[in-house]
Amino acid sequence: MAFIDRFYKAAFTVDSVIFGFDEGDLKILLIKRGEDPYLGMWGLPGYFVEEGETLNAAADRVLEELTGLRDVYLEQVHTFGATNRHPAGRVITTAYFSLIKIKDYKIRETNNQIAKRAEWHTLTDIRELAFDHNDIVKACFKILKRRVRTQPIGFELLPPKFTLTQLQHLYEAILLSDQPIGNRKLDKRNFRKKILSMNLLIDLKEVQEGVAHRPAKLYRFDKEKYVELEKEGFSYEL
């Protein structure tokens, strides 16, 4: 049994990267740590997997305990197992990520000693995080950028009726948020030409109301048509 003892000296954790979109700004949910190591630093919502608990169940539980968020779709992304990633010993973490509309979820005070509080932070304002959480965020952000180019997941973050400008701002926030401020613009003409050529938007024959500027046309994403086209081999690529 000695060889078994040799391999049973590691702990397992789960960490969640929750991206949120709010009025043209891409944010990430962080907790302020309430315990050592890294007491008082910001980090990802994450903690140890309990005995007899699956990784998915642990991710759901920890996210709710530390932030109050529940019923969030979490996708398993990658496992991080550097031998020195935790000062207490060998701790292997599985990272999850999700992209949500901030207005649809409410962060609540959890009175949890692990996390003093949870807050949304603009992605570009993030500096040094606890553990190797900066690396985890970068890995998940890379996947998010690739995913938003090849799947219409961005439409879920917009109101049911939206303008082409709102749609462009969403893609700029995700695809270009790591660029200097002056470079966070997609070419308006090319973007609209590409989007409209997919024939996935329904022109509602309506315009914005109650705006100071010239009201823009409103559209809706045709999800049913997208599903049909996908079955036929249609490839969404922006």
C-alpha positions, 0 to 999 in steps of 0.5 A: 500500500505504500505506493498508493500513499505516495499518490494520495498526497494532492488536494483538488479545487475548482475555480470559476471564471464568470465573465459578465457583460454590462452596457458595453463593458466586459467584466469578471466576478472576483472575490476578496479573500478572507483567509490565508494564503493571499488574505485580502487579495482578489481572486476567482471564486473557488475552493476545495472539492469535498470528499464524495463530491463530483467536480461539477457539483463542487463548482456549482456549490462553491460559486453559490457559497462565495457569490450567491450565484446559482443556476449558472451554466458552467463549462469545464475548461482546463486543469491547472496542476503546477506543483508550486501553484499553492503554498500549502502543497500540491493542489490541482484545480479544474477551471470553469467558465461562463458568460452571463448578462450581469443584469440577470443575476444578483450578487448577495452577501454570503457572510462566508469567511472564505470570501469577504465579498464578491464584486464585478471588475472590468476585465482590463482593470485586473492586476495581480490575483491570488495563486495562478488566477491570472493565468486561469483568466487568460486561458478562459478569455482566450477560449471566450474570444474563439467561441464568440467568433464561431458561435452566436453566444453573444446574442444571449447578452443583448435585449430581445430587441437590439440595434446593430450598434449594440451588437457591435459594441458587444463584440468589441467588448469581448474581442478587443477588450485586451487592446489599447482603448483607441484600438477597441473598434471594429470597422462599422461597415465590414461588421454590418456587412458580415452580420447581415450576410448571415441572414440570422437577424430579423428586421422588426420594422421598428426603431428605438424610442426615447433616445436623444440621437436619431433612432436606430432600427431594431433587430432580433436574432432568429435562433430557429433559423440558426438551428436549421442552418447548423443542421445543414452544415452552416458555419457561423464565423465572424 
